[in-house]
């Protein structure tokens, strides 16, 4: 019974992830207002995460719709090609791990997305951001490319909000110096 419910949840998640990526693509090609709405998407709250972890179909769809644009942006910032496929794999990994997860959702989403990107068979993008040291790079990717708030980034990386802001400032200064 549990295995059947788990398979059903993964199937629903795969379908929802595919729809979310397609919707994101359409909005990206659509009007500036639609794209701006996608870019302002935030990670879901604890209530929605708990409902999705409990297997509520509607909550799973909402969770996927909320997290997919963030995951896609992160993957596109890190990879030169194949980012959408990797983002879909990352979303599925997040949903598969969700029922047993007891920590911070941003940390789960970041950890699994970063692991999926690291294991991707696609080359990383050629970008000055990717040349930054580890934490600086990840903060810039999460804050600028993925569009997370300082609070969401802090939760994802296990840092304080002040640490995120200071490291981001240093990273952006380093990028300015590199780019001239």
LOPA-115601 format. One line per 4 residues: number of its first residue (from 1); their letters; for each residue x, y, z of N, C-alpha, C, O. Coordinates in Angstrom, 2 decimals, always signed. Example, Ala and Ser with C-alpha at 12.3 -4.5 7.8 and 13.67 -1.06 7.14 Angstrom:
BEGIN
1) AS) +13.19/-5.69/+7.80/+12.30/-4.50/+7.80/+13.20/-3.30/+7.80/+14.24/-3.32/+8.46  +12.85/-2.25/+7.08/+13.67/-1.06/+7.14/+12.90/+0.03/+7.87/+13.41/+1.14/+8.04 .
END
This chain:
BEGIN
1) XXXX) +0.82/-1.19/+0.00/+0.00/+0.00/+0.00/+0.87/+1.26/+0.00/+0.62/+2.19/-0.77  +1.90/+1.29/+0.87/+2.78/+2.45/+0.94/+3.56/+2.61/-0.36/+3.73/+3.72/-0.85  +4.04/+1.50/-0.91/+4.79/+1.55/-2.16/+3.92/+2.08/-3.29/+4.39/+2.86/-4.12  +2.66/+1.66/-3.34/+1.74/+2.14/-4.37/+1.50/+3.63/-4.22/+1.51/+4.37/-5.21 .
5) XXXX) +1.29/+4.09/-2.99/+1.07/+5.52/-2.74/+2.32/+6.32/-3.11/+2.21/+7.42/-3.67  +3.48/+5.77/-2.82/+4.73/+6.45/-3.14/+4.91/+6.54/-4.66/+5.32/+7.58/-5.17  +4.61/+5.45/-5.38/+4.71/+5.47/-6.84/+3.73/+6.48/-7.43/+4.06/+7.20/-8.37  +2.52/+6.53/-6.87/+1.52/+7.47/-7.35/+2.00/+8.91/-7.12/+1.82/+9.76/-7.99 .
9) XXXX) +2.60/+9.17/-5.96/+3.10/+10.51/-5.66/+4.21/+10.90/-6.63/+4.23/+12.04/-7.11  +5.12/+9.98/-6.93/+6.21/+10.26/-7.87/+5.66/+10.50/-9.27/+6.13/+11.39/-9.97  +4.67/+9.72/-9.70/+4.06/+9.90/-11.01/+3.40/+11.27/-11.11/+3.59/+11.99/-12.09  +2.62/+11.62/-10.08/+1.98/+12.94/-10.06/+3.02/+14.05/-10.06/+2.86/+15.06/-10.74 .
13) XXXX) +4.08/+13.84/-9.31/+5.15/+14.85/-9.24/+5.83/+15.01/-10.59/+6.11/+16.14/-11.01  +6.10/+13.92/-11.27/+6.74/+13.99/-12.59/+5.87/+14.76/-13.57/+6.36/+15.59/-14.33  +4.57/+14.47/-13.55/+3.65/+15.18/-14.44/+3.60/+16.66/-14.08/+3.63/+17.52/-14.96  +3.52/+16.96/-12.79/+3.44/+18.36/-12.35/+4.74/+19.10/-12.67/+4.69/+20.26/-13.07 .
17) XXXX) +5.88/+18.45/-12.51/+7.16/+19.08/-12.82/+7.24/+19.40/-14.31/+7.65/+20.49/-14.68  +6.85/+18.46/-15.15/+6.85/+18.70/-16.59/+5.95/+19.87/-16.96/+6.33/+20.71/-17.78  +4.75/+19.93/-16.36/+3.84/+21.05/-16.62/+4.43/+22.36/-16.12/+4.30/+23.38/-16.79  +5.07/+22.34/-14.97/+5.64/+23.57/-14.41/+6.79/+24.09/-15.28/+6.89/+25.29/-15.50 .
21) XXXX) +7.64/+23.19/-15.77/+8.73/+23.62/-16.65/+8.16/+24.19/-17.93/+8.63/+25.22/-18.41  +7.13/+23.54/-18.51/+6.51/+24.06/-19.74/+5.86/+25.41/-19.48/+5.97/+26.31/-20.32  +5.18/+25.57/-18.36/+4.54/+26.85/-18.03/+5.59/+27.94/-17.85/+5.41/+29.08/-18.28  +6.69/+27.56/-17.21/+7.77/+28.53/-17.01/+8.33/+28.95/-18.36/+8.60/+30.14/-18.56 .
25) XXXX) +8.52/+28.02/-19.27/+9.02/+28.33/-20.61/+8.07/+29.28/-21.33/+8.50/+30.25/-21.94  +6.77/+28.99/-21.25/+5.79/+29.84/-21.93/+5.81/+31.25/-21.35/+5.76/+32.22/-22.11  +5.88/+31.37/-20.04/+5.89/+32.70/-19.44/+7.19/+33.43/-19.77/+7.19/+34.66/-19.89  +8.28/+32.68/-19.93/+9.56/+33.29/-20.28/+9.48/+33.88/-21.68/+10.08/+34.92/-21.96 .
29) XXXX) +8.74/+33.22/-22.55/+8.59/+33.70/-23.92/+7.46/+34.72/-24.05/+7.37/+35.45/-25.03  +6.61/+34.75/-23.04/+5.43/+35.61/-23.08/+5.74/+37.05/-22.71/+6.86/+37.53/-22.89  +4.73/+37.72/-22.20/+4.86/+39.14/-21.88/+5.84/+39.36/-20.74/+6.14/+38.45/-19.97  +6.32/+40.58/-20.64/+7.25/+40.93/-19.57/+6.59/+40.77/-18.21/+7.24/+40.38/-17.24 .
33) XXXX) +5.29/+41.05/-18.13/+4.59/+40.91/-16.85/+4.54/+39.46/-16.42/+4.72/+39.16/-15.24  +4.30/+38.55/-17.34/+4.25/+37.13/-16.99/+5.61/+36.66/-16.52/+5.71/+35.94/-15.52  +6.65/+37.06/-17.22/+8.00/+36.65/-16.81/+8.35/+37.24/-15.46/+9.00/+36.59/-14.64  +7.93/+38.49/-15.23/+8.21/+39.12/-13.94/+7.50/+38.38/-12.82/+8.03/+38.28/-11.72 .
37) XXXX) +6.31/+37.88/-13.07/+5.58/+37.12/-12.06/+6.30/+35.84/-11.70/+6.32/+35.44/-10.54  +6.89/+35.18/-12.68/+7.64/+33.96/-12.42/+8.90/+34.29/-11.63/+9.26/+33.56/-10.71  +9.56/+35.38/-11.98/+10.81/+35.73/-11.31/+10.59/+36.10/-9.85/+11.51/+36.01/-9.04  +9.37/+36.51/-9.49/+9.13/+36.88/-8.10/+8.64/+35.70/-7.28/+8.29/+35.87/-6.11 .
41) XXXX) +8.60/+34.52/-7.87/+8.16/+33.33/-7.14/+9.07/+33.06/-5.96/+10.29/+33.26/-6.05  +8.50/+32.62/-4.86/+9.26/+32.32/-3.65/+9.09/+30.86/-3.30/+8.17/+30.19/-3.77  +9.99/+30.38/-2.47/+9.87/+29.01/-2.01/+8.62/+28.87/-1.15/+8.23/+29.82/-0.47  +8.00/+27.70/-1.17/+6.74/+27.50/-0.44/+6.93/+27.51/+1.08/+8.02/+27.26/+1.59 .
45) XXXX) +5.83/+27.81/+1.78/+5.84/+27.83/+3.23/+5.75/+26.45/+3.84/+5.53/+25.46/+3.14  +5.93/+26.40/+5.15/+5.97/+25.13/+5.88/+4.66/+24.35/+5.77/+4.69/+23.12/+5.69  +3.52/+25.04/+5.76/+2.23/+24.34/+5.68/+2.09/+23.60/+4.35/+1.65/+22.45/+4.32  +2.46/+24.25/+3.27/+2.38/+23.61/+1.95/+3.36/+22.44/+1.86/+3.02/+21.40/+1.30 .
49) XXXX) +4.55/+22.62/+2.39/+5.55/+21.55/+2.37/+5.04/+20.34/+3.15/+5.17/+19.20/+2.70  +4.45/+20.59/+4.32/+3.92/+19.49/+5.15/+2.79/+18.77/+4.44/+2.71/+17.54/+4.47  +1.90/+19.53/+3.79/+0.78/+18.91/+3.08/+1.29/+18.06/+1.91/+0.80/+16.96/+1.67  +2.27/+18.58/+1.18/+2.84/+17.82/+0.06/+3.56/+16.57/+0.57/+3.46/+15.51/-0.05 .
53) XXXX) +4.27/+16.70/+1.66/+4.96/+15.54/+2.25/+3.97/+14.48/+2.69/+4.28/+13.29/+2.69  +2.76/+14.92/+3.07/+1.71/+14.00/+3.47/+1.00/+13.36/+2.30/+0.13/+12.50/+2.49  +1.35/+13.75/+1.08/+0.78/+13.12/-0.10/-0.45/+13.79/-0.67/-1.09/+13.22/-1.56  -0.81/+14.98/-0.20/-1.97/+15.68/-0.75/-1.67/+16.11/-2.18/-0.75/+16.88/-2.43 .
57) XXXX) -2.46/+15.61/-3.12/-2.22/+15.83/-4.54/-2.17/+17.31/-4.90/-1.26/+17.75/-5.61  -3.13/+18.09/-4.41/-3.15/+19.52/-4.71/-1.92/+20.23/-4.18/-1.37/+21.12/-4.84  -1.49/+19.85/-2.99/-0.31/+20.46/-2.38/+0.96/+20.10/-3.16/+1.86/+20.92/-3.31  +1.02/+18.87/-3.66/+2.18/+18.45/-4.45/+2.28/+19.32/-5.71/+3.36/+19.80/-6.06 .
61) XXXX) +1.15/+19.53/-6.37/+1.14/+20.37/-7.56/+1.55/+21.80/-7.26/+2.32/+22.40/-8.01  +1.04/+22.36/-6.15/+1.41/+23.72/-5.76/+2.89/+23.82/-5.42/+3.56/+24.78/-5.80  +3.39/+22.81/-4.71/+4.80/+22.80/-4.32/+5.68/+22.77/-5.56/+6.65/+23.52/-5.66  +5.35/+21.90/-6.49/+6.13/+21.80/-7.73/+6.07/+23.12/-8.50/+7.08/+23.59/-9.02 .
65) XXXX) +4.89/+23.71/-8.58/+4.74/+24.98/-9.30/+5.56/+26.09/-8.64/+6.08/+26.97/-9.33  +5.69/+26.04/-7.32/+6.44/+27.07/-6.61/+7.95/+26.87/-6.71/+8.69/+27.84/-6.87  +8.40/+25.63/-6.63/+9.84/+25.37/-6.57/+10.48/+25.27/-7.96/+11.68/+25.54/-8.09  +9.74/+24.88/-8.98/+10.32/+24.66/-10.30/+11.01/+25.89/-10.88/+12.14/+25.76/-11.36 .
69) XXXX) +10.40/+27.07/-10.87/+11.11/+28.22/-11.46/+12.44/+28.52/-10.77/+13.41/+28.89/-11.43  +12.49/+28.34/-9.46/+13.73/+28.59/-8.72/+14.79/+27.56/-9.11/+15.94/+27.92/-9.35  +14.39/+26.30/-9.18/+15.32/+25.23/-9.54/+15.80/+25.41/-10.99/+16.99/+25.22/-11.26  +14.91/+25.76/-11.89/+15.28/+25.96/-13.30/+16.29/+27.10/-13.42/+17.29/+26.96/-14.13 .
73) XXXX) +16.05/+28.21/-12.73/+16.98/+29.34/-12.82/+18.36/+28.95/-12.28/+19.38/+29.30/-12.87  +18.39/+28.23/-11.16/+19.67/+27.79/-10.59/+20.40/+26.88/-11.58/+21.60/+27.06/-11.82  +19.70/+25.92/-12.14/+20.32/+24.99/-13.10/+20.82/+25.71/-14.34/+21.90/+25.40/-14.83  +20.05/+26.65/-14.84/+20.47/+27.39/-16.03/+21.69/+28.26/-15.75/+22.51/+28.48/-16.64 .
77) XXXX) +21.81/+28.75/-14.53/+22.99/+29.55/-14.18/+24.24/+28.69/-14.08/+25.34/+29.17/-14.34  +24.09/+27.43/-13.72/+25.24/+26.54/-13.52/+25.64/+25.76/-14.76/+26.81/+25.43/-14.92  +24.70/+25.45/-15.64/+24.97/+24.55/-16.76/+24.89/+25.27/-18.09/+24.07/+26.17/-18.27  +25.76/+24.87/-19.03/+25.74/+25.49/-20.35/+24.60/+24.95/-21.21/+24.09/+25.65/-22.08 .
81) XXXX) +24.22/+23.70/-20.98/+23.07/+23.12/-21.69/+22.51/+21.98/-20.84/+23.15/+21.51/-19.90  +21.31/+21.55/-21.19/+20.68/+20.46/-20.45/+20.09/+20.87/-19.12/+19.71/+20.01/-18.32  +20.01/+22.17/-18.86/+19.56/+22.65/-17.55/+18.11/+22.26/-17.25/+17.79/+21.93/-16.11  +17.24/+22.29/-18.25/+15.84/+21.96/-18.00/+15.67/+20.50/-17.59/+14.87/+20.18/-16.70 .
85) XXXX) +16.42/+19.62/-18.24/+16.34/+18.20/-17.88/+16.87/+17.97/-16.46/+16.29/+17.21/-15.69  +17.97/+18.64/-16.14/+18.55/+18.52/-14.80/+17.60/+19.11/-13.76/+17.47/+18.56/-12.67  +16.95/+20.21/-14.09/+15.99/+20.82/-13.17/+14.83/+19.87/-12.90/+14.36/+19.76/-11.76  +14.37/+19.19/-13.93/+13.27/+18.24/-13.75/+13.72/+17.09/-12.84/+12.96/+16.66/-11.97 .
89) XXXX) +14.94/+16.59/-13.05/+15.47/+15.54/-12.18/+15.57/+16.03/-10.74/+15.26/+15.29/-9.81  +16.02/+17.27/-10.56/+16.16/+17.83/-9.21/+14.80/+17.95/-8.53/+14.67/+17.64/-7.34  +13.79/+18.41/-9.26/+12.44/+18.52/-8.68/+11.91/+17.16/-8.27/+11.30/+17.02/-7.21  +12.15/+16.16/-9.08/+11.72/+14.80/-8.71/+12.47/+14.31/-7.48/+11.88/+13.67/-6.61 .
93) XXXX) +13.76/+14.59/-7.40/+14.54/+14.19/-6.23/+14.02/+14.87/-4.97/+13.94/+14.26/-3.91  +13.66/+16.14/-5.09/+13.11/+16.89/-3.95/+11.81/+16.24/-3.49/+11.62/+16.01/-2.29  +10.92/+15.96/-4.43/+9.63/+15.37/-4.06/+9.79/+13.96/-3.51/+9.05/+13.56/-2.61  +10.73/+13.21/-4.04/+10.96/+11.85/-3.55/+11.49/+11.87/-2.11/+11.13/+11.01/-1.31 .
97) XXXX) +12.34/+12.85/-1.79/+12.93/+12.94/-0.45/+12.01/+13.59/+0.57/+12.19/+13.43/+1.78  +11.03/+14.32/+0.10/+10.17/+15.13/+0.97/+9.49/+14.38/+2.10/+9.51/+14.87/+3.23  +8.88/+13.22/+1.87/+8.17/+12.55/+2.97/+9.05/+12.21/+4.18/+8.55/+12.20/+5.30  +10.32/+11.95/+3.98/+11.18/+11.59/+5.10/+12.00/+12.75/+5.65/+12.76/+12.57/+6.61 .
101) XXXX) +11.87/+13.93/+5.07/+12.69/+15.08/+5.45/+12.10/+15.77/+6.66/+10.89/+15.97/+6.74  +12.95/+16.15/+7.60/+12.48/+16.83/+8.81/+13.17/+18.17/+9.04/+12.99/+18.78/+10.09  +13.95/+18.63/+8.08/+14.69/+19.88/+8.25/+14.06/+21.02/+7.47/+12.86/+21.03/+7.21  +14.89/+21.96/+7.12/+14.48/+23.15/+6.38/+14.23/+22.78/+4.91/+15.07/+22.13/+4.28 .
105) XXXX) +13.08/+23.20/+4.37/+12.80/+22.91/+2.96/+13.78/+23.60/+2.02/+14.23/+22.97/+1.06  +14.13/+24.89/+2.26/+15.13/+25.49/+1.37/+16.45/+24.73/+1.37/+17.10/+24.62/+0.33  +16.85/+24.20/+2.52/+18.09/+23.42/+2.58/+17.96/+22.14/+1.76/+18.89/+21.77/+1.04  +16.82/+21.47/+1.86/+16.58/+20.26/+1.07/+16.61/+20.58/-0.42/+17.29/+19.89/-1.19 .
109) XXXX) +15.87/+21.61/-0.82/+15.80/+21.97/-2.24/+17.18/+22.33/-2.78/+17.55/+21.89/-3.87  +17.93/+23.12/-2.03/+19.27/+23.51/-2.48/+20.19/+22.30/-2.55/+20.87/+22.09/-3.56  +20.22/+21.52/-1.49/+21.14/+20.38/-1.42/+20.91/+19.41/-2.58/+21.86/+19.00/-3.24  +19.65/+19.06/-2.82/+19.36/+18.10/-3.88/+19.57/+18.69/-5.27/+20.01/+17.99/-6.18 .
113) XXXX) +19.26/+19.97/-5.44/+19.49/+20.61/-6.74/+20.98/+20.71/-7.02/+21.42/+20.40/-8.13  +21.76/+21.12/-6.04/+23.22/+21.23/-6.22/+23.83/+19.85/-6.51/+24.72/+19.74/-7.35  +23.35/+18.82/-5.81/+23.85/+17.46/-6.06/+23.49/+16.99/-7.47/+24.30/+16.37/-8.15  +22.28/+17.30/-7.90/+21.84/+16.89/-9.24/+22.66/+17.60/-10.31/+23.06/+16.98/-11.29 .
117) XXXX) +22.92/+18.89/-10.11/+23.75/+19.64/-11.06/+25.17/+19.07/-11.08/+25.75/+18.90/-12.15  +25.72/+18.79/-9.91/+27.08/+18.26/-9.83/+27.20/+16.91/-10.54/+28.25/+16.60/-11.12  +26.15/+16.12/-10.51/+26.17/+14.81/-11.16/+25.72/+14.83/-12.60/+25.67/+13.78/-13.25  +25.39/+16.00/-13.12/+24.88/+16.10/-14.49/+25.99/+15.77/-15.49/+27.17/+16.01/-15.24 .
121) XXXX) +25.58/+15.24/-16.61/+26.53/+14.89/-17.66/+26.77/+16.07/-18.61/+27.44/+15.91/-19.63  +26.23/+17.23/-18.27/+26.39/+18.42/-19.10/+27.49/+19.31/-18.51/+27.67/+19.34/-17.30  +28.22/+20.02/-19.36/+29.28/+20.89/-18.85/+28.70/+22.12/-18.15/+27.61/+22.59/-18.47  +29.48/+22.64/-17.19/+29.06/+23.87/-16.52/+29.21/+25.03/-17.49/+30.04/+25.00/-18.40 .
125) XXXX) +28.41/+26.05/-17.26/+28.47/+27.24/-18.09/+29.81/+27.95/-17.86/+30.41/+27.83/-16.80  +30.25/+28.69/-18.87/+31.46/+29.50/-18.74/+31.03/+30.86/-18.23/+30.49/+31.67/-18.98  +31.26/+31.12/-16.94/+30.77/+32.34/-16.33/+31.72/+32.79/-15.23/+32.26/+31.96/-14.49  +31.93/+34.10/-15.12/+32.77/+34.60/-14.02/+32.18/+34.26/-12.64/+32.93/+34.11/-11.67 .
129) XXXX) +30.88/+34.14/-12.56/+30.24/+33.78/-11.29/+30.71/+32.41/-10.84/+30.95/+32.19/-9.65  +30.84/+31.48/-11.77/+31.24/+30.12/-11.41/+32.71/+30.04/-11.00/+33.14/+29.02/-10.45  +33.48/+31.10/-11.27/+34.88/+31.13/-10.84/+35.02/+31.63/-9.40/+36.11/+31.55/-8.83  +33.94/+32.13/-8.82/+33.99/+32.60/-7.43/+34.22/+31.41/-6.49/+33.87/+30.28/-6.82 .
133) XXXX) +34.82/+31.67/-5.32/+34.95/+30.60/-4.31/+33.58/+30.07/-3.90/+32.58/+30.78/-4.01  +33.53/+28.83/-3.43/+32.32/+28.08/-3.13/+31.13/+28.82/-2.56/+30.11/+28.93/-3.23  +31.23/+29.34/-1.34/+30.07/+29.97/-0.69/+29.68/+31.25/-1.42/+28.49/+31.53/-1.58  +30.66/+32.02/-1.88/+30.35/+33.24/-2.63/+29.57/+32.89/-3.89/+28.56/+33.53/-4.20 .
137) XXXX) +30.03/+31.88/-4.61/+29.36/+31.45/-5.85/+27.93/+31.02/-5.56/+27.00/+31.44/-6.26  +27.74/+30.19/-4.54/+26.40/+29.68/-4.25/+25.46/+30.80/-3.80/+24.29/+30.78/-4.16  +25.96/+31.75/-3.03/+25.11/+32.86/-2.60/+24.69/+33.71/-3.79/+23.53/+34.09/-3.90  +25.63/+34.02/-4.68/+25.27/+34.81/-5.87/+24.28/+34.04/-6.74/+23.32/+34.62/-7.24 .
141) XXXX) +24.51/+32.75/-6.92/+23.58/+31.96/-7.73/+22.19/+31.92/-7.11/+21.19/+32.09/-7.81  +22.12/+31.71/-5.81/+20.81/+31.63/-5.16/+20.12/+32.98/-5.09/+18.91/+33.07/-5.31  +20.87/+34.04/-4.78/+20.25/+35.36/-4.63/+19.93/+35.99/-5.98/+18.83/+36.50/-6.19  +20.89/+35.97/-6.90/+20.73/+36.69/-8.16/+20.08/+35.81/-9.23/+19.09/+36.20/-9.84 .
145) XXXX) +20.64/+34.64/-9.48/+20.12/+33.79/-10.55/+18.81/+33.12/-10.18/+17.86/+33.15/-10.96  +18.73/+32.52/-8.99/+17.51/+31.82/-8.60/+16.46/+32.76/-8.01/+15.28/+32.41/-7.97  +16.86/+33.93/-7.57/+15.91/+34.92/-7.07/+15.45/+34.72/-5.65/+14.38/+35.21/-5.27  +16.23/+34.01/-4.83/+15.82/+33.80/-3.44/+16.09/+35.05/-2.61/+16.96/+35.86/-2.95 .
149) XXXX) +15.35/+35.20/-1.54/+15.60/+36.29/-0.59/+16.83/+35.94/+0.24/+17.31/+34.81/+0.21  +17.33/+36.92/+0.98/+18.46/+36.66/+1.88/+18.07/+35.63/+2.93/+18.89/+34.78/+3.31  +16.83/+35.69/+3.40/+16.36/+34.74/+4.40/+16.30/+33.32/+3.84/+16.72/+32.37/+4.51  +15.77/+33.18/+2.62/+15.69/+31.86/+1.99/+17.08/+31.30/+1.71/+17.33/+30.10/+1.89 .
153) XXXX) +17.98/+32.16/+1.27/+19.35/+31.73/+1.00/+20.04/+31.29/+2.29/+20.74/+30.28/+2.31  +19.83/+32.06/+3.36/+20.42/+31.70/+4.65/+19.91/+30.34/+5.12/+20.68/+29.51/+5.60  +18.61/+30.11/+4.96/+18.04/+28.81/+5.37/+18.59/+27.68/+4.51/+18.85/+26.59/+5.02  +18.77/+27.93/+3.22/+19.27/+26.89/+2.32/+20.71/+26.51/+2.63/+21.09/+25.34/+2.54 .
157) XXXX) +21.51/+27.50/+3.01/+22.94/+27.26/+3.22/+23.32/+27.08/+4.68/+24.47/+26.79/+4.99  +22.37/+27.27/+5.58/+22.67/+27.13/+7.00/+23.52/+28.28/+7.53/+24.36/+28.08/+8.41  +23.30/+29.47/+7.01/+24.03/+30.66/+7.44/+23.06/+31.66/+8.05/+21.85/+31.49/+7.96  +23.59/+32.70/+8.67/+22.73/+33.78/+9.15/+22.43/+34.72/+7.97/+23.16/+34.72/+6.98 .
161) XXXX) +21.38/+35.50/+8.11/+21.02/+36.45/+7.06/+22.14/+37.47/+6.89/+22.47/+37.86/+5.76  +22.74/+37.92/+8.00/+23.84/+38.88/+7.90/+25.04/+38.29/+7.17/+25.67/+38.98/+6.37  +25.35/+37.02/+7.42/+26.46/+36.37/+6.71/+26.18/+36.35/+5.21/+27.07/+36.62/+4.40  +24.95/+36.04/+4.84/+24.58/+36.00/+3.42/+24.81/+37.36/+2.79/+25.38/+37.46/+1.71 .
165) XXXX) +24.36/+38.41/+3.45/+24.48/+39.76/+2.89/+25.95/+40.19/+2.77/+26.34/+40.78/+1.76  +26.75/+39.91/+3.79/+28.17/+40.28/+3.76/+28.90/+39.51/+2.66/+29.66/+40.10/+1.89  +28.69/+38.21/+2.59/+29.36/+37.39/+1.57/+28.90/+37.80/+0.17/+29.71/+37.83/-0.76  +27.61/+38.10/+0.01/+27.12/+38.54/-1.29/+27.80/+39.85/-1.70/+28.21/+40.00/-2.85 .
169) XXXX) +27.93/+40.77/-0.77/+28.58/+42.05/-1.06/+30.03/+41.82/-1.51/+30.48/+42.41/-2.49  +30.74/+40.96/-0.79/+32.13/+40.65/-1.16/+32.20/+39.99/-2.53/+33.08/+40.30/-3.34  +31.29/+39.07/-2.79/+31.28/+38.37/-4.07/+31.01/+39.34/-5.22/+31.66/+39.26/-6.26  +30.06/+40.24/-5.03/+29.75/+41.20/-6.09/+30.91/+42.16/-6.31/+31.19/+42.55/-7.44 .
173) XXXX) +31.60/+42.56/-5.22/+32.81/+43.38/-5.37/+33.87/+42.64/-6.17/+34.52/+43.22/-7.04  +34.04/+41.36/-5.87/+35.03/+40.54/-6.58/+34.65/+40.45/-8.07/+35.52/+40.53/-8.94  +33.36/+40.28/-8.37/+32.91/+40.21/-9.77/+33.15/+41.53/-10.49/+33.59/+41.55/-11.64  +32.85/+42.65/-9.81/+33.09/+43.96/-10.42/+34.57/+44.12/-10.78/+34.90/+44.61/-11.86 .
177) XXXX) +35.44/+43.72/-9.87/+36.88/+43.82/-10.11/+37.31/+42.92/-11.28/+38.14/+43.31/-12.10  +36.74/+41.73/-11.34/+37.07/+40.79/-12.41/+36.60/+41.29/-13.77/+37.31/+41.19/-14.77  +35.39/+41.84/-13.79/+34.79/+42.27/-15.06/+35.25/+43.66/-15.49/+35.03/+44.06/-16.63  +35.90/+44.38/-14.58/+36.46/+45.69/-14.90/+35.49/+46.75/-14.87/+35.83/+47.91/-15.12 .
END
